[in-house]
Amino acid sequence: MTIDDYPKFLLNILKEPDFAARVRSVRNCAGNGVEWGLGWGLYNERIWHWGDNGGFKSLVCFDPATRDALLIHTNGFNGLNVCFAIAEHVTGESFSDIAEMVNGAE
């Protein structure tokens, strides 16, 4: 998937009426309220995922109820910390539990 494809992919997901229900149909606890559904992270009402390809990092998160979404791509080894800081600034919500889980998995 290219950087141009990801927003199109996300828009299609947001149009899919049953996507959130399918993702949430199976839940595995990762700790501190962070869960994994079917291929996606779950935290509060948000569905999210991160990407790590060496020096390129990304974060996508969205609220299926409001269809508000955030997609961030970076090109630095510290990029995920930048992604989480931007996500917190834009949403006004804490991403520290997600960041802690992701950093522990890296």
Secondary structure, DSSP 8 states (H G I E B T S, - for coil): --TTHHHHHHHHHHH-TTHHHHHHTS-EEEETTEEE-SSSEEETTEEEEEEEETTEEEEEEEETTTTEEEEEEE-STTHHHHHHHHHHHHHSS--HHHHHHHHHH-
